[in-house]
């Protein structure tokens, strides 16, 4: 019996489905959604934090498209049952400088992934999330605080595996 890997999509991944100004990342993201998310290759999650970020979109047409992605693909929305623990862990990332102080949503996405024991946080945000140095600092802080579930922070490109 095979166990599906679980992935948490941050808001950047959904945004890049419509990123006409970044055609290469858009194509990779479309490929990921069409050939992996849609087919249920992975257990795919977002949180209320993703919904909150999407709802800040000023362009109503784009807002509807972004929300439609979550409705039209097999993506589960994580509940906020552990919201206090998520908030506390996110705060630790910010206080310790693991994630920049003004990037609360990035910290919340990481904390949500960790608390829910999801295998991968998928992001196109190289600066604050999807890079090996940031990942190592996050894992170190997690271990110091007894969050031992291994987490990887990667781009959609790293999850495309046609051999499955």
C-alpha positions in Angstrom: 0.0 0.0 0.0 1.5 3.3 -1.0 1.0 6.4 1.1 0.5 9.7 -0.8 2.9 12.5 0.0 1.2 15.6 1.4 1.8 19.1 0.1 0.8 22.5 1.4 0.5 25.2 -1.3 1.3 28.7 -0.3 -0.4 31.6 -2.1 2.5 32.2 -4.5 1.8 28.8 -6.2 -1.8 29.6 -6.9 -0.8 33.1 -8.1 1.6 31.8 -10.6 -1.1 30.0 -12.5 -2.0 33.4 -13.8 1.5 35.0 -13.9 1.7 36.2 -17.5 4.8 38.1 -16.6 6.7 34.9 -15.6 5.8 32.4 -18.4 8.3 29.7 -17.4 7.0 29.5 -13.8 3.5 29.8 -15.0 4.0 26.8 -17.4 5.6 24.7 -14.6 2.8 25.6 -12.2 0.1 24.7 -14.8 1.9 21.4 -15.5 2.0 20.7 -11.7 -1.8 21.4 -11.3 -2.9 19.6 -14.4 -0.7 16.5 -14.1 -0.3 16.1 -10.3 -2.9 18.1 -8.3 -5.8 17.3 -10.6 -4.9 13.6 -10.8 -4.7 13.3 -7.0 -1.0 12.2 -7.1 -0.5 14.1 -3.8 -2.7 15.1 -0.9 -3.0 18.8 -1.4 -3.8 21.4 1.2 -4.1 25.1 1.7 -5.1 26.9 4.9 -7.4 29.8 5.8 -4.3 31.9 5.6 -4.1 31.3 1.9 -7.7 32.3 1.5 -7.1 35.4 3.6 -4.2 36.4 1.3 -6.2 35.7 -1.8 -9.0 37.8 -0.5 -6.7 40.8 -0.3 -6.5 40.8 -4.2 -7.8 44.1 -5.4 -8.6 42.9 -9.0 -12.0 41.2 -8.7 -11.5 39.1 -11.9 -8.2 37.8 -10.6 -9.7 37.2 -7.1 -12.5 35.0 -8.6 -9.9 33.0 -10.7 -7.7 32.4 -7.6 -10.6 31.3 -5.5 -11.9 29.1 -8.3 -8.6 27.2 -8.3 -9.2 26.0 -4.7 -12.8 25.0 -5.6 -12.0 23.3 -8.9 -9.1 21.2 -7.9 -8.9 18.4 -5.2 -7.4 20.8 -2.6 -8.5 20.5 1.1 -8.6 23.5 3.3 -7.1 23.0 6.7 -9.2 24.0 9.6 -7.9 26.4 12.3 -8.4 23.9 15.2 -4.7 24.3 16.1 -4.7 28.0 15.4 -3.2 29.0 18.8 -0.3 26.5 18.3 0.2 27.7 14.7 0.2 31.4 15.8 2.8 30.6 18.6 5.1 28.7 16.2 4.8 31.5 13.5 5.7 34.0 16.2 8.8 32.0 17.1 9.9 32.1 13.5 9.5 35.9 13.4 11.0 36.6 16.9 14.1 34.5 16.1 14.6 36.1 12.7 14.1 32.8 10.8 11.5 34.6 8.8 11.5 38.4 8.4 9.3 40.3 10.8 7.0 41.7 8.1 6.4 38.3 6.5 3.7 37.0 8.9 1.9 35.0 6.3 5.1 33.2 5.3 5.6 32.3 9.0 2.0 31.1 9.2 2.3 28.9 6.1 5.4 27.3 7.5 3.8 26.8 11.0 0.7 25.4 9.4 2.7 22.9 7.4 4.7 21.9 10.5 1.7 21.6 12.9 -0.3 19.5 10.4 2.7 17.3 9.7 2.6 17.9 6.0 5.6 16.6 4.0 6.2 19.6 1.7 5.5 23.3 1.8 5.4 24.3 -1.9 6.2 27.9 -2.8 7.7 30.1 -5.5 9.0 32.4 -2.8 12.7 31.8 -3.0 13.6 34.8 -0.9 11.7 33.9 2.3 10.8 30.3 2.0 12.0 28.0 -0.8 15.7 28.0 -0.3 18.0 25.6 1.5 19.4 28.1 4.0 15.9 29.2 5.1 14.8 25.6 5.3 17.7 24.6 7.5 17.0 27.5 9.9 13.3 26.5 10.1 14.1 22.9 10.8 16.7 23.8 13.5 14.1 26.0 15.3 11.5 23.3 14.9 13.8 20.7 16.5 14.7 23.1 19.4 11.0 23.4 20.1 10.3 19.6 19.7 8.6 19.8 16.3 10.3 16.7 14.9 8.3 16.0 11.7 10.6 16.5 8.8 9.5 19.3 6.4 10.8 20.3 3.0 10.2 23.7 1.4 10.3 23.3 -2.3 9.0 24.7 -5.6 6.4 22.9 -7.8 9.2 21.9 -10.2 10.7 19.7 -7.5 7.4 17.8 -7.2 7.0 17.0 -10.8 7.7 13.3 -11.1 6.4 11.6 -14.3 7.6 8.2 -13.2 4.7 7.8 -10.7 
